[in-house]
Amino acid sequence: MPKYIYNSIIFTLTSLVLVVLISLIFYKEFSLLHFINITFGFSSIFILFGLLTFITKKGFFDGITYSFRKLYKHTTRYQVIEDLDEMRMPSETINNIPFIFLITGVSLLFIMIIALLLY
């Protein structure tokens, strides 16, 4: 089993435990409606963060970063220019993180849909 699937399972189970704890702490009871609402929030956050890192990994922000570095080179007179060439692009700094968050978010969304059908 790939490591990112194992991590996704761990994140999903941890999130479900947190959903139950948040339901008990804030609502002082555990109901299916509270579980659905909190799970939807968690899955939305995971999916949005996963999509943002996926877009960054595919190189969308590399062009913007390159343009700002080029603009900065032409507007500055200091020795910082050498450091700009050595800096990595945003897509080079991300590994398999998007898949972990996307799988976790989709699995939480699937669990929420099942709970919604039971409701």
C-alpha positions as CSV (number, residue, x, y, z in Angstrom):
1,M,0.0,0.0,0.0
2,P,1.4,3.4,-0.9
3,K,2.4,5.7,1.9
4,Y,0.0,8.5,0.9
5,I,-3.0,6.1,1.1
6,Y,-1.9,5.0,4.5
7,N,-1.6,8.6,5.6
8,S,-5.0,9.4,4.1
9,I,-6.6,6.6,6.2
10,I,-4.9,7.9,9.3
11,F,-6.1,11.5,8.6
12,T,-9.6,10.3,7.9
13,L,-9.9,8.4,11.1
14,T,-8.3,11.2,13.1
15,S,-10.8,13.6,11.5
16,L,-13.7,11.4,12.4
17,V,-12.6,11.3,16.0
18,L,-12.2,15.1,16.0
19,V,-15.7,15.4,14.5
20,V,-17.2,13.4,17.4
21,L,-15.2,15.4,20.0
22,I,-16.2,18.7,18.5
23,S,-19.8,17.6,18.4
24,L,-19.7,16.6,22.1
25,I,-17.8,19.7,23.2
26,F,-19.8,22.4,21.3
27,Y,-23.2,20.9,21.1
28,K,-23.1,18.8,24.4
29,E,-24.6,15.9,22.5
30,F,-23.9,13.7,19.5
31,S,-26.5,13.7,16.8
32,L,-26.4,12.7,13.2
33,L,-27.2,16.3,12.1
34,H,-24.2,17.7,14.0
35,F,-22.0,14.9,12.6
36,I,-23.1,15.8,9.0
37,N,-22.5,19.5,9.5
38,I,-19.1,19.2,11.1
39,T,-18.0,16.5,8.6
40,F,-19.0,18.7,5.7
41,G,-16.8,21.5,7.1
42,F,-13.8,19.2,7.6
43,S,-14.2,17.7,4.1
44,S,-14.4,21.1,2.5
45,I,-11.3,22.3,4.2
46,F,-9.4,19.2,3.2
47,I,-10.6,19.3,-0.4
48,L,-9.8,23.1,-0.8
49,F,-6.4,22.7,0.7
50,G,-5.7,19.6,-1.5
51,L,-6.8,21.5,-4.6
52,L,-4.7,24.5,-3.8
53,T,-1.6,22.4,-3.3
54,F,-2.4,20.4,-6.4
55,I,-2.5,23.6,-8.5
56,T,0.7,24.7,-6.9
57,K,2.4,21.4,-7.7
58,K,1.4,21.5,-11.3
59,G,3.2,24.8,-11.8
60,F,0.5,27.4,-12.0
61,F,2.3,29.8,-9.7
62,D,5.7,29.2,-11.2
63,G,5.0,31.8,-14.0
64,I,3.9,34.4,-11.5
65,T,6.9,33.7,-9.3
66,Y,9.3,33.9,-12.2
67,S,7.7,37.3,-13.3
68,F,8.0,38.8,-9.9
69,R,11.7,37.7,-9.6
70,K,12.4,39.2,-13.0
71,L,10.7,42.4,-12.0
72,Y,12.6,42.5,-8.7
73,K,16.0,42.0,-10.5
74,H,15.4,45.0,-12.7
75,T,14.2,47.3,-9.8
76,T,16.9,46.5,-7.2
77,R,20.5,47.5,-7.1
78,Y,21.7,45.3,-4.3
79,Q,23.5,42.0,-4.2
80,V,20.3,40.1,-3.4
81,I,20.0,39.2,-7.1
82,E,22.2,36.1,-6.8
83,D,19.9,34.7,-4.1
84,L,16.9,34.9,-6.4
85,D,18.4,32.6,-9.0
86,E,19.1,29.9,-6.3
87,M,15.5,29.9,-5.0
88,R,13.3,27.0,-6.0
89,M,10.0,27.4,-7.7
90,P,6.8,26.7,-5.7
91,S,6.0,23.5,-7.7
92,E,9.4,22.0,-6.7
93,T,8.7,22.3,-3.0
94,I,5.6,20.1,-2.9
95,N,5.6,16.3,-3.0
96,N,2.6,13.9,-2.6
97,I,0.8,16.2,-0.1
98,P,-2.1,17.1,-2.5
99,F,-3.2,13.5,-2.9
100,I,-3.3,12.9,0.9
101,F,-5.6,15.8,1.5
102,L,-7.8,15.1,-1.6
103,I,-8.3,11.5,-0.7
104,T,-9.0,12.4,2.9
105,G,-11.5,15.1,1.8
106,V,-13.3,12.9,-0.6
107,S,-13.5,10.0,1.9
108,L,-15.0,12.4,4.5
109,L,-17.4,13.7,1.9
110,F,-18.4,10.2,1.0
111,I,-19.0,9.4,4.7
112,M,-21.0,12.6,5.1
113,I,-23.2,11.6,2.1
114,I,-23.8,8.2,3.6
115,A,-24.8,9.8,6.9
116,L,-27.0,12.3,5.1
117,L,-28.8,9.4,3.4
118,L,-29.3,7.7,6.8
119,Y,-30.7,11.0,8.1
